[in-house]
Amino acid sequence: LRNIGVVGLGNVGLCTALCFANKGNKVTGIDLSTERISTIQNGKSPFYERNLTEYLNTAISQGNFSCSSNYASLLNMDFIFITVGTPNLVNGSTDLSQVRSASKSIAKVIGRSREFPVVVVVKSTVTPRTTRKIVKPILERYSKMKMGVNFGLCANPEFLREGNAIEDTLHPDKVVIGFDDERSGKELAAFYESFYGSDSKIILTNTETAELIKYANNVFLATKISYINTIARICEKLRGSDVKKVAQAIGLDSRIGPKFLEAGPGYGGSCFPKDVKALITFAANLGVSTELFHAVENVNAEQVEHVVSMVSRLLRRVKGKKISILGLSFKADTDDVRESPAIKVIERLLSLNAKITVYDPKAMKRAREVLGDSIFYSPSSREALMDSELCIIMTEWKEFTELKPTDFIAVMKRPTILDTRRIYDPWDFQGKTKFAGIGLELE
Ligand SMILES: NC(=O)c1ccc[n+]([C@@H]2O[C@H](COP(=O)([O-])OP(=O)(O)OC[C@H]3O[C@@H](n4cnc5c(N)ncnc54)[C@H](O)[C@@H]3O)[C@@H](O)[C@H]2O)c1
């Protein structure tokens, strides 16, 4: 069992910290936001993630987790994980300012705890060479110590999915460890082996390969989504065809696999859009053609417009019509609305003067921070549907999958459903309501 510091208590940092703590490690979390720290200290999660509050309270009551804004509490750690944010700059490249500032603050504390050769672990998604060319020099300069001698350094990208973060952290498909000095790599691998057991799939490599793996992984998944959304558009023009059947069949090919083949309103969230952009910029700087990645991005951007054009076809005139939106988060089981297609569709429909009423089981608060009073917020799906002329399913929340045609018919003015997530069987709605879905021929 180890002493572990985790710097940056966002979705990745807090989940990682609590999973480590719940297996008995002593974990100290650091975040610059004092508001976030006091929320966490009070046993509340600053964002919605299944089981996270329970994990937090168990870890606090067992005395395995504490947090503060003061880096001095990171003295004498075995590992310090950097999990701060890495958003895009306007030119698409990665903004490493949080990583730089965290590295500088860490350097100052490891400089004061010389007897412990701590291993600093870059878990944030960073462009290749960041660990070696940016983090390492900052750590050496401000600690006045040498990497590989007085402290260790690894790149260890994270692959967890929001909404399934704890499960993914406890049972990852793989652990990627990049190192430039062998002792650091061995130390971190030994920790993960003790954490996950000896049959865990650990990929050992150098730091830039580890950093690239994260982008290659995410951009591949984004590519699958844009691919199936393109097939969905073909289905919409091919009478009688259905993208769900196509996806089901091609997903059974073990070379393809069934996941991330769900046609929908496009990918969103805090990772895919920014990671696709960052890889485009990075590859272009190396002189590598980025045509494929641009296509992935363009298809995704078009998908929002595609949903809006389906709305126009269904309603003919959008102006003044009441439209209900079910789902605001970028996917189910999270309250994250960053780059959410639902938010983008709403903004477009508002520009066409639609009257929008929304409901989401978890994301209302965060959506309100973005959309303010431009729309109506309903306390339930039933109320959101009241007197409306179109319902758009934007997020695949389980509670929406349980709605029956009668639930729409009972309260809507003219029941029309646009199922962008394909959560319903269109046959159930046949003859009862007007129904359209992504990847289905529009009536
Ligand atoms: N969110 C995901 O599902 C996910 C999955 C895999 C990888 N990642 C990557 O992990 C990293 C973190 O993502 P996130 O979504 O958790 O980020 P986030 O933006 O939600 O959280 C980052 C946290 O770091 C804190 N912070 C910023 N600068 C700091 C500093 N100098 N010292 C201490 N704290 C500081 C912020 O206050 C914030 O709480 C990113 O690089 C992201 O690309 C995210």
The ligand as an ORCA input file, in Angstrom:
! r2SCAN-3c Opt
* xyz 0 1
  N     -13.153     13.191    -18.551
  C     -12.841     12.013    -19.067
  O     -13.696     11.146    -19.264
  C     -11.389     11.678    -19.410
  C     -11.060     10.364    -19.755
  C      -9.725     10.051    -20.032
  C      -8.764     11.048    -19.998
  N      -9.114     12.333    -19.698
  C      -8.052     13.345    -19.601
  O      -7.735     13.515    -18.231
  C      -7.413     14.883    -17.955
  C      -8.354     15.435    -16.894
  O      -9.666     15.405    -17.412
  P     -10.929     15.823    -16.513
  O     -12.138     15.670    -17.368
  O     -10.845     15.119    -15.229
  O     -10.585     17.383    -16.301
  P     -11.407     18.510    -15.529
  O     -11.217     19.747    -16.306
  O     -12.779     17.996    -15.217
  O     -10.634     18.633    -14.133
  C      -9.377     19.189    -13.993
  C      -9.213     19.637    -12.541
  O      -7.870     20.101    -12.357
  C      -7.895     21.252    -11.514
  N      -6.661     22.019    -11.748
  C      -6.324     22.783    -12.812
  N      -5.070     23.242    -12.700
  C      -4.583     22.774    -11.529
  C      -3.346     22.885    -10.850
  N      -2.345     23.575    -11.376
  N      -3.207     22.258     -9.673
  C      -4.215     21.551     -9.128
  N      -5.415     21.397     -9.725
  C      -5.600     21.992    -10.911
  C      -9.165     21.967    -11.913
  O      -9.605     22.830    -10.885
  C     -10.129     20.793    -12.139
  O     -10.824     20.442    -10.971
  C      -7.508     15.606    -19.292
  O      -6.233     15.622    -19.869
  C      -8.436     14.719    -20.106
  O      -8.205     14.831    -21.488
  C     -10.403     12.664    -19.371
*
